[in-house]
Amino acid sequence: MNFSTFSHLLRTSCALLLATSAFAAPPSDSYQQIKKIPLGAAPGGGEYFDYIYMDAAARRVYATHGTEIKVVDADAGSVVGTITGFKRCHGVAIVRELGKGFVTDGATGEVDIFNLDSLKVTGKVKASPDADYILFDPASKHIFAFAGDSKNVTVIDPEKETVIGTIALGAGPEQAVSDGQGMIYNNLEDANEVVAIDSRTLRIANRWPVAPSGHPVSIAMDREHRRLFIGGRDPKILVVMDADTGKVLQSFPIGDRVDSNVFDPKTGIVASSTREGTLHLFHEDSPDKFSVIETIKTEFGAKTMALDPNTHNLYVDTSDFAPGSVTAAHPTATPGTFHLLIYGH
């Protein structure tokens, strides 16, 4: 064997070793509840809560709570501020370079804009009734606000604070994710499909069925390996999908009324949170093979979730519920009992 041949084999072996080691082994210990943070009552009463947003750079957690948003220090575990003035807020998106946050208010059909330093609302943009999930797409530099009942998405210029356009989706959207390269994937619950939206042209590029799952609600993405993780409510199944072809690669059973998924690229963990109070953890062994790690019992109602990519902690929130109401179609939450739960190692 000459030197050049040996060098080639050595480089090839190193490349294969690096490719293999790129997929982290699943954690050896289970996730445990490490903190419970009371968040109190929302102004005006009621106990509605929805998406949680993690701003890892600023170390802040935004928990939407009906007429307010509680802002929590991710490291200290303490409330550092409250954003008020909403009727029924749902989701948060942050544009750090502009110093702005954006909030969907489903009751008013607006997107409210707040200052990241003062936490004061500084403006409003008209969106659509039932404005729900919201995200900032780094490729187009636009805000996308999805409205369930209106079956569309409002696209906003965050700098000018004006509407660029509205995309009709044909069915009610739920959670969405951006690949950072110009494509946004959104679940259409009543159509049993995921839709791919070109964020620059504002056109629908693809529609794919999510079977064997159904009524898809939650979604997350491994952006490097182009994998989507889609959670459905009926059947209650999480599917792993190729983001370029729409091919379903694997599927797993999950709990009742899933509402959020997250993916941690450093640990390879996919997590799904459900209203029944279960947190389902899976591991990416390779882009085409995923395995079950564990199912963690949380609390009833803890259906939305956020990931801290620095600590790998998982955040869910919920309230206490009246005895016996958890089996009802619309369980009764006890006002003033809203709290944030942190799970970690």
Secondary structure as the mmCIF struct_conf table of DSSP 4:
data_model
#
loop_
_struct_conf.conf_type_id
_struct_conf.id
_struct_conf.beg_label_comp_id
_struct_conf.beg_label_asym_id
_struct_conf.beg_label_seq_id
_struct_conf.end_label_comp_id
_struct_conf.end_label_asym_id
_struct_conf.end_label_seq_id
HELX_RH_AL_P HELX_RH_AL_P1 PHE A 3 SER A 21
TURN_TY1_P TURN_TY1_P1 ALA A 22 ALA A 22
BEND BEND1 PHE A 23 PHE A 23
HELX_LH_PP_P HELX_LH_PP_P1 ALA A 24 PRO A 27
BEND BEND2 SER A 28 ASP A 29
STRN STRN1 GLN A 32 GLY A 40
HELX_LH_PP_P HELX_LH_PP_P2 ALA A 41 ALA A 42
TURN_TY1_P TURN_TY1_P2 PRO A 43 GLY A 44
BEND BEND3 GLY A 45 GLY A 45
STRN STRN2 ILE A 52 ASP A 55
TURN_TY1_P TURN_TY1_P3 ALA A 56 ARG A 59
STRN STRN3 ARG A 60 HIS A 65
TURN_TY1_P TURN_TY1_P4 GLY A 66 THR A 67
STRN STRN4 GLU A 68 ASP A 73
TURN_TY1_P TURN_TY1_P5 ALA A 74 ALA A 76
STRN STRN5 VAL A 79 THR A 84
BEND BEND4 LYS A 87 ARG A 88
STRN STRN6 CYS A 89 VAL A 95
HELX_RH_3T_P HELX_RH_3T_P1 ARG A 96 LEU A 98
TURN_TY1_P TURN_TY1_P6 GLY A 99 GLY A 99
STRN STRN7 LYS A 100 ASP A 105
TURN_TY1_P TURN_TY1_P7 GLY A 106 GLY A 109
STRN STRN8 GLU A 110 ASN A 115
TURN_TY1_P TURN_TY1_P8 LEU A 116 SER A 118
STRN STRN9 VAL A 121 LYS A 126
TURN_TY1_P TURN_TY1_P9 PRO A 129 ASP A 130
STRN STRN10 ALA A 131 ASP A 137
TURN_TY1_P TURN_TY1_P10 PRO A 138 LYS A 141
STRN STRN11 HIS A 142 ALA A 147
TURN_TY1_P TURN_TY1_P11 GLY A 148 LYS A 151
STRN STRN12 ASN A 152 ASP A 157
TURN_TY1_P TURN_TY1_P12 PRO A 158 GLU A 161
STRN STRN13 THR A 162 ALA A 168
BEND BEND5 GLY A 170 ALA A 171
STRN STRN14 PRO A 173 SER A 178
BEND BEND6 GLY A 180 GLY A 182
STRN STRN15 MET A 183 LEU A 188
HELX_RH_3T_P HELX_RH_3T_P2 GLU A 189 ALA A 191
TURN_TY1_P TURN_TY1_P13 ASN A 192 ASN A 192
STRN STRN16 GLU A 193 ASP A 198
TURN_TY1_P TURN_TY1_P14 SER A 199 LEU A 202
STRN STRN17 ARG A 203 PRO A 209
TURN_TY1_P TURN_TY1_P15 ALA A 211 PRO A 212
BEND BEND7 SER A 213 SER A 213
BEND BEND8 HIS A 215 HIS A 215
STRN STRN18 PRO A 216 ASP A 222
TURN_TY1_P TURN_TY1_P16 ARG A 223 ARG A 226
STRN STRN19 ARG A 227 GLY A 232
BEND BEND9 ARG A 233 PRO A 235
STRN STRN20 ILE A 237 ASP A 242
TURN_TY1_P TURN_TY1_P17 ALA A 243 THR A 245
STRN STRN21 VAL A 248 PRO A 253
BEND BEND10 ASP A 256 ARG A 257
STRN STRN22 VAL A 258 ASP A 264
TURN_TY1_P TURN_TY1_P18 PRO A 265 GLY A 268
STRN STRN23 ILE A 269 THR A 274
TURN_TY1_P TURN_TY1_P19 ARG A 275 GLU A 276
BEND BEND11 GLY A 277 GLY A 277
STRN STRN24 THR A 278 SER A 286
TURN_TY1_P TURN_TY1_P20 PRO A 287 ASP A 288
STRN STRN25 LYS A 289 LYS A 297
TURN_TY1_P TURN_TY1_P21 PHE A 300 GLY A 301
STRN STRN26 MET A 305 LEU A 307
TURN_TY1_P TURN_TY1_P22 PRO A 309 THR A 311
STRN STRN27 LEU A 314 THR A 318
STRN STRN28 PHE A 321 PHE A 321
TURN_TY1_P TURN_TY1_P23 PRO A 323 GLY A 324
HELX_RH_3T_P HELX_RH_3T_P3 SER A 325 THR A 327
BEND BEND12 ALA A 328 HIS A 330
STRN STRN29 ALA A 333 ALA A 333
HELX_LH_PP_P HELX_LH_PP_P3 THR A 334 THR A 334
TURN_TY1_P TURN_TY1_P24 PRO A 335 GLY A 336
STRN STRN30 PHE A 338 GLY A 344
#
